[in-house]
């Protein structure tokens, strides 16, 4: 079986073991090489072998016997081995990627908040399986350590009043954010930062600063529904731009739209976009910023998933190509450190004064205690080590969920190949109504995010988004199997 040079080493080892089972070299009940032996035999690190064995366990190829090692599962016969080989994300049987979107070039009113609110409320209904959650698994975050800083600050008796950290925000946190940007390749002046209540407030403030009710805003198609919320809240209209699941927004299509009608601003998520998971190529980023500069069009950049990359280097940002201050960068710690505290920030460029004023008018200030607790955590160090662990975990869980979707969902299913983040975008056979699937799954305690949430139209009627960040458990495995059964019944 051919393997890609880019294929992670742990995946390659997992496929080699599975191939051995398929060929009969390893039979049900046979003992597999120990982690240390496999490390020496294949010239791999212990960590790589452990990841491969964890993947094989999740796929049901091997099982761990305490004090004895790993063994081929007794019920894992030749047919099951062949099926498992097809579950590998790199195998030829892997589902194709979703089709490139082709939305109509017309602006539309936005009305998605009702659907989104109902979906979010259902996520924790009766301990439902959270495949529809908009946040990563909270157990990935160092909640206890941040709580310890929280407690220490409270015990110190320092000022924590509403007026103690008026915009732009607490100087210690701003300093740490500037340092972080510098480490990832973006030079930022501390005076450019405004602290917000999460990225959601940052996006709303930036949009309010650059456009008014009735204006048309260009967005990706599909787009993250927080973008659509902001447009809906401010009484604006959205126009969806064709977006490729691998490289992002079609810059030429955007330019054509801009030449035919007034566009007040563009809202994009160039890195690990939710729900598509792509990373926009460098040249596309440069072209987008140049286009915005040429037409004096503000660009609101959502960077909340930038830290969750699967590659070896931090992705660049649109802001790095901005020479005229037209890019308003928004981010938060909700996807990389903690979703409990709702701390975000923006670099609004030439619109900084308007954004700071709007921040004061909208929410007065951002809570002091979580700002100081996160600043203390970042100052103490360990953030990069935490992020490396999170990235490894997310990539492995992405591989596993992709494999199970490929195995149990019906023929014709297409899935994205995320290069970061924590969600899969899944195109189901055209006959499937994802809202009907959502309702049936919810009745059985499984949540998903139907495609209707990610567009102003019904163009994604047969699409769903699933969150792969949660620890792989028998319950999640069974949920995906059950979704496959529901889909099969719907097609019949």
C-alpha positions in Angstrom: 0.0 0.0 0.0 1.4 3.4 -1.0 1.8 6.0 1.7 2.4 9.7 1.4 5.6 11.2 2.6 3.6 13.7 4.5 1.7 11.0 6.3 2.4 11.2 10.1 4.8 8.4 11.2 2.3 7.1 13.8 -0.3 6.6 11.0 2.2 4.8 8.9 3.0 2.4 11.7 -0.7 1.8 12.4 -1.3 0.9 8.8 1.7 -1.5 8.8 0.3 -3.3 11.8 -3.2 -3.5 10.3 -1.7 -4.8 7.0 0.0 -7.5 9.0 -3.3 -8.5 10.5 -5.0 -8.4 7.1 -2.3 -10.6 5.5 -2.4 -13.1 8.3 1.1 -12.4 9.6 -0.5 -11.4 12.8 -3.6 -13.4 13.8 -6.4 -12.7 16.4 -4.9 -13.2 19.8 -1.3 -12.7 18.7 0.9 -10.4 20.8 2.1 -7.2 19.1 5.6 -5.9 19.7 5.9 -3.9 22.9 6.1 -0.1 22.7 9.9 -0.3 23.3 10.4 -3.1 20.8 8.4 -1.3 18.1 10.4 1.9 18.8 13.7 0.1 18.2 12.4 -2.0 15.2 11.1 1.0 13.3 13.4 3.7 14.5 10.5 5.7 16.0 10.1 7.6 19.3 8.2 6.0 22.1 5.6 8.8 21.8 5.0 8.0 18.1 4.5 4.3 18.8 2.2 5.1 21.7 0.1 7.3 19.4 0.0 4.5 16.8 -1.1 1.9 19.3 -3.8 4.3 20.7 -5.1 4.7 17.1 -5.1 1.0 16.6 -7.0 0.5 19.9 -9.6 3.0 18.9 -10.1 1.3 15.6 -10.5 -2.1 17.3 -7.4 -3.7 15.8 -5.6 -4.3 19.0 -6.3 -4.3 22.7 -4.2 -3.7 25.8 -3.9 -6.4 28.4 -2.6 -4.9 31.7 0.8 -6.2 32.7 1.0 -8.2 29.4 1.1 -5.8 26.5 -0.9 -5.4 23.3 -2.7 -8.2 21.4 -4.6 -8.4 18.2 -8.3 -8.4 19.2 -9.7 -12.0 19.2 -12.8 -11.0 17.2 -10.7 -9.0 14.7 -10.8 -11.3 11.6 -9.7 -10.8 8.0 -12.8 -8.9 6.9 -12.6 -6.6 9.8 -8.9 -5.9 9.0 -9.7 -5.0 5.5 -12.4 -2.6 6.7 -10.0 -1.1 9.2 -7.5 -0.4 6.4 -10.2 1.5 4.6 -10.7 3.6 7.7 -7.3 5.1 7.5 -7.5 8.8 6.4 -4.7 8.1 3.9 -6.3 5.0 2.4 -7.7 5.1 -1.2 -11.2 4.5 0.2 -11.1 7.8 2.1 -14.1 9.9 1.2 -13.5 12.8 -1.2 -13.5 16.4 0.0 -16.7 18.4 -0.1 -17.5 20.3 -3.3 -16.4 23.9 -3.7 -19.2 26.2 -2.8 -20.9 28.2 -5.5 -23.3 30.7 -3.8 -25.3 33.2 -5.8 -23.6 36.7 -5.8 -26.5 38.4 -4.2 -26.8 40.0 -0.7 -29.3 38.6 1.7 -30.8 39.3 5.1 -29.4 37.2 7.9 -31.6 35.1 10.2 -29.6 32.3 11.8 -29.7 33.2 15.5 -32.8 31.1 16.4 -31.4 28.0 14.8 -28.0 28.5 16.5 -29.5 29.1 19.9 -31.6 26.0 19.8 -28.7 23.9 18.7 -26.4 25.2 21.4 -29.1 24.6 24.1 -29.4 21.0 23.0 -25.7 20.2 23.3 -25.8 19.4 27.1 -29.4 18.2 27.1 -29.5 15.0 29.1 -25.8 14.4 28.8 -26.0 14.4 25.0 -22.9 13.4 23.0 -21.4 16.8 22.1 -20.5 16.3 18.4 -22.3 19.6 17.8 -20.4 21.6 20.4 -18.8 24.9 19.2 -15.9 24.6 21.7 -13.0 22.1 22.1 -13.2 19.5 24.8 -12.7 21.5 28.1 -10.6 18.7 29.6 -7.8 19.7 27.2 -7.4 23.0 29.1 -5.3 23.7 32.2 -8.4 24.8 34.2 -7.1 23.9 37.6 -3.9 25.8 37.1 -5.7 28.9 36.0 -8.1 28.6 38.9 -5.1 28.6 41.2 -3.9 31.9 39.8 -7.5 33.1 40.2 -7.5 32.2 43.8 -4.1 33.7 44.5 -5.2 37.0 42.9 -8.3 37.1 45.1 -6.3 36.4 48.2 -3.9 39.2 47.3 -6.6 41.8 47.8 -5.7 43.8 44.7 -8.3 46.0 42.9 -10.9 44.1 41.0 -13.6 46.7 40.3 -15.4 47.4 37.0 -13.5 50.6 36.6 -10.0 49.2 37.3 -9.5 47.9 33.8 -11.3 50.3 31.5 -10.5 49.9 27.8 -8.1 49.0 26.4 -7.6 46.4 29.2 -5.2 45.2 31.9 -1.6 46.1 31.0 -0.2 42.8 32.1 -2.4 40.8 29.7 -1.8 43.3 26.9 1.9 42.8 27.4 1.6 39.0 27.2 -0.6 39.2 24.1 2.0 41.4 22.4 4.8 39.0 23.3 2.8 36.1 22.0 2.3 37.8 18.6 6.0 38.7 18.5 6.9 35.0 19.1 4.6 34.0 16.2 5.9 36.5 13.7 3.8 39.6 14.1 5.2 42.9 15.6 2.4 44.7 17.6 2.5 47.9 19.5 0.9 47.5 22.9 -1.2 50.6 22.2 -2.9 48.7 19.3 -4.5 46.1 21.6 -8.1 46.3 22.9 -9.2 43.5 25.3 -12.7 42.2 24.8 -15.3 39.7 26.2 -14.1 36.9 23.9 -13.7 37.0 20.1 -17.4 37.4 19.6 -17.4 40.9 21.2 -14.2 41.7 19.2 -15.9 40.8 15.9 -19.1 42.7 16.8 -17.1 45.9 17.8 -15.0 45.8 14.7 -18.0 45.3 12.4 -19.8 48.1 14.1 -16.8 50.4 13.7 -16.5 49.9 9.9 -20.1 49.5 8.7 -23.7 50.5 9.4 -27.2 49.0 9.2 -28.1 48.1 5.6 -24.5 47.7 4.4 -23.4 44.5 2.7 -20.6 42.4 4.2 -18.7 39.7 2.2 -18.3 36.4 4.0 -17.0 32.9 3.2 -19.4 30.2 2.1 -19.9 28.3 4.4 -18.9 30.7 7.2 -18.7 30.5 11.0 -22.1 31.5 12.4 -20.5 34.0 14.9 -19.8 36.1 11.8 -23.4 35.9 10.7 -24.6 36.7 14.2 -22.7 40.0 14.2 -24.2 40.9 10.8 -27.7 40.0 11.9 -27.4 41.9 15.2 -26.3 45.1 13.4 -29.0 44.9 10.7 -26.6 44.4 7.9 -26.7 42.1 4.9 -24.4 39.3 3.9 -23.1 38.2 0.5 -21.4 34.8 0.4 -18.3 34.3 -1.7 -17.3 30.9 -3.2 -14.9 29.2 -0.9 -12.7 26.2 -1.6 -12.4 23.5 1.2 -8.7 23.5 0.8 -7.5 27.1 0.1 -10.4 29.3 1.2 -12.2 32.3 -0.3 -12.0 32.8 -4.0 -10.2 36.2 -4.2 -11.1 36.7 -7.9 -14.8 36.0 -7.2 -14.7 38.5 -4.3 -13.1 41.1 -6.6 -15.8 40.6 -9.2 -18.5 41.1 -6.6 -16.8 44.2 -5.4 -16.8 45.7 -8.9 -20.5 45.1 -9.3 -21.9 46.3 -5.9 -20.7 48.2 -2.8 -19.2 46.0 -0.2 -18.7 47.7 3.2 -16.3 45.0 4.7 -15.1 41.5 4.4 -15.1 39.0 7.3 -12.8 35.9 7.0 -11.2 33.2 9.0 -8.0 32.5 7.0 -6.5 29.8 9.3 -8.4 26.6 10.2 -11.7 28.1 9.2 -14.8 26.9 11.0 -16.3 24.7 9.6 -13.9 23.9 6.6 -10.6 23.7 8.5 -8.4 25.0 5.7 -5.3 27.2 6.0 -5.3 29.9 3.3 -2.1 29.9 1.2 0.3 32.8 1.7 -0.2 34.2 -1.8 -4.0 34.2 -1.3 -3.6 36.1 2.0 -1.4 38.7 0.4 -3.8 39.1 -2.5 -6.8 39.5 -0.2 -5.1 42.3 1.8 -3.9 44.0 -1.4 -7.5 43.8 -2.7 -8.9 45.3 0.5 -6.2 48.1 0.4 -6.9 48.9 -3.3 -10.7 49.3 -2.7 -10.4 50.7 0.9 -12.4 47.8 2.1 -11.9 46.8 5.8 -11.1 43.1 6.5 -12.2 41.6 9.8 -9.9 38.6 10.5 -11.0 35.9 12.9 -7.9 34.2 14.3 -9.4 32.2 17.2 -8.0 28.8 15.9 -4.5 30.0 14.9 -2.8 28.2 17.8 -4.4 24.9 16.8 -2.3 24.0 13.8 -1.2 20.5 12.9 1.9 21.5 10.9 5.3 22.5 12.2 5.0 26.3 12.1 2.5 28.8 13.3 0.4 30.1 10.4 0.8 33.7 9.2 -2.0 36.2 9.6 -3.6 38.7 7.2 -2.5 41.4 9.6 1.1 40.7 8.7 0.5 41.9 5.2 -1.5 45.0 6.3 0.4 48.3 5.5 -2.6 50.7 5.8 -4.4 49.5 8.9 -7.4 48.0 7.1 -7.2 44.6 8.8 -9.0 44.3 12.1 -7.6 41.2 13.7 -9.8 39.4 16.4 -8.9 36.5 18.6 -9.4 35.0 22.1 -8.1 32.3 24.5 -11.4 30.4 24.3 -10.2 27.8 21.8 -6.6 27.4 23.0 -6.5 27.9 26.8 -9.9 28.2 28.5 -13.5 28.8 27.2 -14.7 29.6 30.8 -13.3 33.1 31.1 -14.3 34.6 27.7 -11.2 36.8 27.2 -10.4 38.0 23.7 -8.7 40.9 22.0 -8.6 42.8 18.8 -5.9 44.7 16.8 -8.2 47.2 15.0 -5.6 49.0 13.0 -6.8 52.5 11.8 -10.1 51.9 13.6 -8.7 51.6 17.0 -10.2 54.7 18.5 -13.7 53.8 17.3 -13.4 50.2 18.6 -12.2 51.4 22.1 -15.1 53.9 22.3 -17.6 51.2 21.2 -16.1 48.8 23.8 -16.7 51.4 26.5 -20.3 52.1 25.3 -21.2 48.4 24.9 -19.8 46.7 28.0 -17.8 49.4 29.8 -14.9 47.0 30.5 -13.8 43.4 30.5 -13.7 41.6 33.9 -10.4 42.2 35.7 -10.0 38.9 37.5 -9.9 36.6 34.4 -7.6 39.0 32.6 -5.1 38.9 35.5 -5.4 35.1 35.9 -4.6 34.4 32.2 -1.8 37.0 32.3 -0.3 35.2 35.3 -0.5 31.9 33.6 1.2 33.2 30.4 3.9 35.0 32.5 4.7 31.8 34.3 5.4 29.9 31.1 4.2 26.5 29.9 1.7 27.8 27.3 3.7 26.4 24.4 4.1 23.0 26.1 0.3 22.9 26.7 -0.3 23.9 23.0 2.0 21.1 21.7 0.0 18.5 23.7 -3.3 19.9 22.5 -2.3 20.0 18.9 -1.1 16.3 19.0 -4.3 15.3 20.6 -6.5 17.1 18.2 -4.7 15.8 15.2 -5.0 12.2 16.4 -8.7 12.6 17.2 -9.3 14.2 13.8 -7.7 11.1 12.2 -9.9 8.7 14.3 -13.1 10.5 13.6 -12.4 10.9 9.9 -11.7 7.1 9.8 -15.0 6.2 11.5 -17.0 8.6 9.4 -15.5 7.1 6.3 -16.4 3.6 7.5 -19.9 4.0 8.8 -21.4 6.9 6.8 -23.1 6.1 3.5 -21.4 6.0 0.1 -21.2 9.5 -1.3 -20.2 11.1 1.9 -17.5 13.7 1.6 -15.3 15.1 4.4 -12.8 17.9 4.8 -9.1 17.4 5.5 -8.5 19.9 8.3 -5.0 21.3 8.8 -5.8 22.5 12.2 -8.8 23.3 14.5 -11.2 20.8 15.9 -14.2 20.4 13.5 -15.0 18.3 10.4 -17.3 19.5 7.7 -19.2 16.6 6.2 -21.1 16.6 2.9 -23.8 13.9 3.0 -25.6 12.4 0.0 -27.9 15.1 -1.6 -31.1 13.3 -0.5 -30.3 13.9 3.2 -31.9 16.7 5.1 -29.4 17.6 7.9 -32.1 19.3 10.0 -34.1 16.1 10.0 -30.9 14.2 10.8 -30.2 16.7 13.6 -33.7 16.1 15.2 -33.5 12.3 14.9 -30.0 12.3 16.4 -31.0 14.6 19.2 -33.8 12.3 20.1 -31.2 9.6 20.7 -28.9 11.9 22.7 -26.5 12.8 19.9 -25.8 16.4 18.9 -24.5 17.6 15.5 -24.4 21.1 13.9 -26.7 21.1 10.8 -25.4 23.0 7.7 -28.2 25.5 7.9 -26.3 27.4 10.6 -23.4 28.3 8.4 -25.2 30.2 5.6 -27.9 32.7 4.9 -29.4 30.2 2.4 -30.4 26.6 2.4 -27.3 25.7 0.3 -25.9 23.4 2.9 -29.1 21.4 3.5 -27.2 18.1 3.3 -24.1 19.1 5.3 -23.2 18.8 9.0 -20.3 19.9 11.2 -18.9 17.6 13.8 -16.5 18.3 16.7 -13.7 15.7 16.9 -11.9 17.2 20.0 -13.5 15.1 22.7 -11.7 12.0 24.1 -12.5 9.0 22.0 -14.9 6.8 24.1 -17.2 3.9 23.4 -20.1 6.3 23.6 -18.7 8.6 20.9 -17.8 5.6 18.7 -21.3 4.2 19.1 -22.8 7.7 18.3 -21.0 7.7 15.0 -22.1 4.2 14.2 -25.7 5.2 15.1 -25.5 8.3 12.9 -24.5 6.0 10.0 -27.5 3.8 10.7 -29.9 6.7 10.8 -28.4 8.0 7.5 -28.8 4.6 5.9 -32.5 4.5 7.0 -33.1 8.0 5.7 -31.7 7.0 2.3 -33.9 3.9 2.1 
